[in-house]
Amino acid sequence: MSKTIQEIKQELTEVRSENDAFYQACLKDERKGVQTLIKQKQKEFAKEAQLKQQFDEMMRYENDLYAQGVTRIAGIDEVGRGPLAGPVVAAAVILPKEFYLAGLTDSKKLSEAKRDAYYNYIMEHAVAVGIGIQSAKVIDEVNIYEATKLAMQEAIVELGVEPQHLLIDAMKLPVAIPQESIIKGDATSISIAASSVVAKVTRDRMMKQLANEYPQYGFEKHMGYGTKQHLDAVEQYGILDAHRKSFAPIKHYVTHR
């Protein structure tokens, strides 16, 4: 007796290849319900193929280095250059050569739920992860560009493993390790994309903690960026230690309070 549509639907969820014998048998099943399921599965296969192609394209920097015998490649990115409050956070991530995570890209292009899921996967499967954090106070003292470099250098140290090569998102660092600065690296290098996710999730969690301490500022919504809600809160409640006092318009409140 042939399987019911519901049974076929369930079994198709386990199919991972178009060469699967069960999938091939379903192709010959003329029932309308089965053919509808097949069309859905074909869309799934097409999406997976697209994500695999995107991943392969984002591995070109890493693959070039692997071909040269370089294995410990650290992708480095930062989050939080533009906000008016909170730290700048950098992450350095060394991935294993066989790493694969479909859909991994620039953290800004991912939903919060997807970022959290990818963060967990990266933290579980990475060879090493290092995180560097520079406070608003440091940012005010040395400027955001220098603070970003400090955060990145701290992240490298925190790896606990000496990288052989650095792939950095649009930045050069004063370190002796061979490096490559890549414009929009978080969208073109898997290692940098992984570091962008780790940095983003780490900083967002810090800002949510700050929101728990100062709920009137709404940090969990704007993450310290200069939204109307944030600026209205500053106007009403004043500036905090977490605010970057060298950034306009925060410095206006420093000189006029």
N, C-alpha and C positions, 0 to 999 in steps of 0.2 A: 504493500500500500504506500502511495506517495506521501511525502511529508505535507503537513498543513502549511499555509502561508506564514503563520505565526512561528512555527518550528523553523522554517527556512530563514525567517528574519533573524531569529536568535542565533542560528548557526552561522549566518553570514557575518555577524559581528566578530567572529573568531577568524575569519578569512583574512590573510595578510598578503596574498599574491594572486594575480590574475591567472597564474598557472595552477592554482589549487584545484584539485579534482572535483570537489563539491561545487565550487564556483563554476567550473566548466559545465557541470551537469545542469546547473540552474539556468545557464544560457540557453539550453535546449528546452526548458520548461516553458510552454506557450501560455500558461495562465497569466492573465493581465496583472494580477497582484505580484507574481514572482518577477515579471519583467519590470514593474515599477521599482521593486527592491534592487534589481540589477542595475537600473539607471542610477539609483542613489549610490550604490557601491562603486559604480564607474566614476561618479563625481568625486567620491572619497579617494579613489586611486589617483585621479588626476590632481587633486589637491596635494596629496602626499608626494607625488612626483615633482610638482612645482616647488614645494618646500625643500625637497631633497636637492633640486637644482640650485635654489637660492643658497642653501647651506654649502654646497660644493663651491659655488662662486665666492662665498665669504671665507673659504679655506685657502684661497690662493696664496696669501702671504705666508700662512703657516706651512702649506705644502712645499713652497719654495725653500723654506728653512729646513724642513724635514729632509728634503732632498740633499741638503748640504751637511746632514748629520747633526743638525741642531734639534734638540728634543725639548729642552726646558725653555719654552717660549712664554713670556709673561705679557698678557694683554693688560693695558692700564688705561683707566678712564676716571673722570671725576664727575661729581654732581654737586650743584649748588654754587656756581659762580655768580649767578644773577640775583638771588634773593636779597631782601633787606635784613633778614634775620636768620640765625642758625649757622652751623658750620659749613665748610666746604669738605666734602668727603670723597676720597679716592679709593679705588680698589685695584689690586693687582691679582690676576688669576692665571695660573698655569694649568692648562687642560691636558689630559692624556691624549696620545695620538689617535686613539680609536674613538674619541668622544663624538657623540651625535645627539643633537637636540633640535628636532624639527621646529622651525618657526622662530628660533632665537635670532634676535636682531636688536637694534638700538632700543634701549629701555623706554624711551619716550614714545615709541610706536606701539607699545604693549599695554594691555589693560592691567590694572592693579592685581587682579586675580591671576593673570598669566605671569606677571612679574614675580609674584610670590611663589608660584609653582616652579618657575624656572630657577629662582633663587635657591629653593630647596634642592633641586636636582643638581645645580652647579656645586653647591656646598658639599653635597654627598659624593660627587664624582670627580671633582677637581683634584689635581695632584697637590696643589697648594693655593691658599687664598690669603691675601694680606690686605688690611684696611688701614688707611691713614685718615686722620681727622684733625682739622685745624679750626679753632674756634673763631667766633666773631672778633674777639680781642686780638688774636694774631692777625686776622685779615686787616683790621684797622691799623695795626702796627707796621705791617710789611707790604700791604696792598694785596688785592685778590689774586693777581697773577703769581706773585711770589708765594703766597699761601697755598695756591694750587700745586705748585712745584714741590713745596714742603710736604703736602699731603701725599703726593705721588711717591716721593722718596721714602716717606714713612711706610707706605703700603708695601714697597719693595722689601724693606727691612723685615716687615711683619710676615712676609711669606715664609721665612724660616728656611727657605731653599734658595740657593744662588741661581738666578736665571742666566741662561746663556745669551739671550736676546730679548729685547723689549720692543713691543709694538704699542705705540702710544697714540692716543687720540689727539692730534693737532698740538703736540707739545714736545719740546726737547728738554731733556733733563741733564744736569751737570753730574753725571755718574759715568764710571768707566765701562759700564756694560754696553756692548753694541746695541744700537737702537734705531728704530725707524718711526718717524712721525708721519701719521696718516690722516689726511683731511677727511672728516666724516668717517673715521675709523670704526665708530660704533655701529655703522651700517654696512661696513665692507670687510671687517675682520671678525671672525667668530670669537677669538680670544678677547678682543676689545669689547665686543657686544656682551660677552659674559661678565666682564668687569663693570660695564655700565649698569647691568642689572643688579649686581651685588652692591655697587655704590648707591644706586637709586633706592633700593629697598632699605639699606642700612640707614640712609639719611632720612627717608620718609618715616621710619620707625622712631628715630630720634625726635623728629618734629612732632609726631603724635604724642610722644612722652612729654614734650614741652607744652603741648596743648592740654594735657591733663593737669599740668601745674598752673597754666594760665589760660583757662577755657574761654575767657572773654575775647582773646585775640583770634581764635579760629585757625590756629596753625595747622590743624589736621586737614583743613580744606585747601589752603593756599601754599602750604609748606614754606612760608616765609617770604613769598613773592609779594610784590607791591600791588595787591588788589585793592579795590575800594574798601572792602570789608576790613582788610589789614590796616590801611591808612586811617580809616575812621576809628578803629580801636586805638591806634597810637595817639590820635588826636584826643580821644576821650580818657585813656588810661595811662598814657605816657610810654616812654621807651624802657626796654628791659636790658639786662646784661647781654642777652642773646642777640640784640639788635646791632647791626653794623653801623657804627656812628660816623664812619667816613663815607657812607653811601647817602646820596640824595634820594628822597627828601628827609631821611632820618637825621642827617647832620643839621638840618634846619631846626629840629626840635632840641638838639643838644645846645645850640647857640642861643636859643630863645626861651629856654626854660628858666 
